[in-house]
Amino acid sequence: MFKGLGGLGDMAKMAKAAQEMQTKMAQMQEDLNTISVVGESGAGLVKATATAKGELTALDIDPTIFNPDEKEVVEDLILAAIKDAQAKAQDRSQEEMRKLTEAMGLPADMKLPF
C-alpha cells in the first residue's frame, strides 16, 4: 500500500541538497565581492584592482609614465591592466565555482546556471 512512498524520501533528500546548494551558491556570490585580484601592464607601471566578480575598485598609475607625447601609450597600458584584472577575476570566479562543485560532490567541470 505504501510502496511508492520510498521515492518521497529521495525527493526530500534532493530538495534538501538543492536548498544547500542554493545557500552555498549565494555565499560564494557574496564572497566574490570581497576577493580582490590585481591586473598589471607595463611591468607593473599600471595596476588595476577588481573584485572576483570583475568590478573595478582601484587603479594605480606610476607617475613616471605621464608624458604628454605618449598619451596613447598610457591609455593602452590602462586598458591592458583593466583587461588583465577582468581576466583574473573571471579565472578566480571559475576557481571558486570549481571548489564549490567539488565540495558538493559534483563534477569539477559541471556548469551551473549561476
NORCOR-V651270 format. One record per pair of residues at least 12 apart in sequence whose C-alpha atoms are under 8 Angstrom apart, sorted by the first residue. I is the first residue (numbers start at 1). J is the second residue. D is the distance in whole Angstrom. If there is no record, write none. Layout:
i | j | d
I | J | D
I | J | D
This chain:
i | j | d
21 | 104 | 8
24 | 100 | 8
25 | 100 | 8
25 | 114 | 8
28 | 96 | 7
28 | 97 | 8
28 | 100 | 8
32 | 51 | 7
32 | 52 | 5
32 | 53 | 6
32 | 93 | 7
33 | 51 | 5
33 | 52 | 6
33 | 53 | 6
34 | 51 | 6
34 | 52 | 8
35 | 51 | 5
35 | 52 | 5
36 | 49 | 7
36 | 50 | 6
36 | 51 | 5
36 | 52 | 6
36 | 89 | 8
37 | 49 | 6
37 | 50 | 5
37 | 51 | 6
37 | 52 | 6
37 | 85 | 6
37 | 88 | 6
37 | 89 | 6
38 | 50 | 6
38 | 84 | 8
38 | 85 | 5
38 | 88 | 8
39 | 81 | 5
39 | 82 | 6
39 | 83 | 7
39 | 84 | 5
39 | 85 | 4
39 | 86 | 8
39 | 88 | 7
40 | 80 | 7
40 | 81 | 5
40 | 82 | 8
40 | 84 | 6
40 | 85 | 7
41 | 77 | 6
41 | 78 | 7
41 | 80 | 6
41 | 81 | 5
41 | 84 | 8
42 | 77 | 6
45 | 61 | 6
45 | 62 | 5
45 | 65 | 7
46 | 59 | 7
46 | 60 | 6
46 | 61 | 5
46 | 62 | 6
46 | 77 | 6
46 | 78 | 6
46 | 81 | 6
47 | 59 | 6
47 | 60 | 5
47 | 61 | 7
47 | 78 | 8
47 | 81 | 6
47 | 82 | 8
48 | 60 | 6
48 | 78 | 8
48 | 81 | 5
48 | 82 | 5
48 | 84 | 8
48 | 85 | 6
49 | 82 | 8
49 | 85 | 6
50 | 85 | 6
50 | 86 | 7
50 | 89 | 7
51 | 89 | 6
52 | 88 | 8
52 | 89 | 4
52 | 90 | 7
52 | 92 | 6
52 | 93 | 6
53 | 89 | 6
53 | 90 | 7
53 | 93 | 7
54 | 85 | 7
54 | 86 | 5
54 | 89 | 5
54 | 90 | 7
55 | 86 | 8
56 | 82 | 8
